[in-house]
Amino acid sequence: MPAYEYLTVNTVTKTNWAEISALPEASRPATKYTQSAFIWRPGTDRAEEREMGAGGTLAIFNELGRQGWRMVERTITATTVQDYSSPGGGDFYGHKREIGAPLMERATFMRELGQ
């Protein structure tokens, strides 16, 4: 009977807002957003943290796929509301109001032991 092992990839959107929010608005630098992935491999007690580049999660998922991992579940674990309307009255994919955007996601992968 086959046996399996599991791995999770948790992604999170990070911002510098906590560091800059107390500064006067006129001297406050721009808010920065970065995407990070936390890869929890079997048998480890600490995640491997990676800042994602232009390839995003797809680069990590393709890497895991080449190692024999198969995604079995993907869940958005936290969201926020974004205003996608532009100052000129445009829209974003047909939305002229606020819509939800994911902040954190979890993907679970499995592979048969011995791979």
QUIFENPE-V759208 format. One record per residue. N is the residue number from 1. PHI is phi as a letter, one per 20 degrees, with the letter a starting at -180 (999 if undefined). OMEGA is omega in whole degrees, -180 to 180 (999 if undefined). D_LAST is the distance of its C-alpha to the last C-alpha in Angstrom with 1 decimal. Layout:
# QUIFENPE-V759208
n	phi	omega	d_last
N	PHI	OMEGA	D_LAST
N	PHI	OMEGA	D_LAST
This chain:
# QUIFENPE-V759208
n	phi	omega	d_last
1	999	-179	14.8
2	f	174	11.4
3	c	-174	10.8
4	c	170	9.8
5	c	-174	10.1
6	c	-180	12.4
7	b	174	13.7
8	c	174	17.2
9	c	177	19.2
10	d	178	22.9
11	d	-179	25.4
12	b	173	29.0
13	e	179	32.1
14	d	178	34.1
15	b	177	37.7
16	e	-175	40.4
17	g	-179	42.9
18	f	-179	43.1
19	f	-173	44.3
20	d	-172	46.8
21	f	-179	48.2
22	e	180	51.0
23	f	175	52.3
24	g	-174	55.3
25	g	-178	54.3
26	f	-178	56.3
27	d	-177	54.4
28	f	176	50.9
29	f	180	48.2
30	f	175	46.1
31	f	179	43.3
32	d	177	39.9
33	c	175	36.7
34	c	177	33.2
35	d	177	29.8
36	c	176	27.2
37	d	176	23.6
38	d	-175	22.3
39	d	180	18.5
40	d	180	17.6
41	e	180	14.2
42	g	175	13.2
43	m	179	15.5
44	d	178	17.9
45	d	179	21.5
46	b	180	22.3
47	f	171	21.1
48	e	-179	20.7
49	e	177	23.7
50	c	170	24.1
51	e	-176	27.2
52	e	177	26.4
53	e	-176	28.2
54	f	-180	29.3
55	f	179	25.9
56	l	-178	25.6
57	f	-178	22.6
58	g	178	21.7
59	f	179	20.7
60	f	-180	18.4
61	f	177	16.9
62	f	177	16.4
63	f	180	14.7
64	f	178	12.2
65	f	177	11.8
66	f	178	11.1
67	e	177	8.2
68	n	179	6.7
69	e	178	9.1
70	c	179	11.9
71	f	179	15.3
72	d	-179	16.9
73	a	176	20.1
74	b	-175	22.4
75	c	171	25.7
76	e	-175	28.6
77	d	177	29.7
78	b	180	32.8
79	c	172	35.3
80	c	178	38.6
81	d	180	41.5
82	d	174	42.2
83	e	-176	45.4
84	e	178	44.5
85	f	-179	48.1
86	e	-180	49.5
87	g	-179	52.9
88	e	178	54.2
89	n	179	53.5
90	f	179	50.4
91	b	-178	47.3
92	c	-178	43.5
93	l	176	42.0
94	n	-180	45.2
95	e	177	45.3
96	d	-178	48.5
97	c	180	47.8
98	f	173	45.2
99	c	-179	41.7
100	f	177	38.7
101	c	-179	36.0
102	f	174	32.7
103	d	-179	32.5
104	c	177	29.3
105	c	175	26.2
106	c	175	23.1
107	c	180	19.9
108	d	180	17.1
109	c	175	13.5
110	c	171	10.9
111	b	180	7.3
112	f	178	6.3
113	f	180	5.6
114	n	178	3.8
115	e	999	0.0
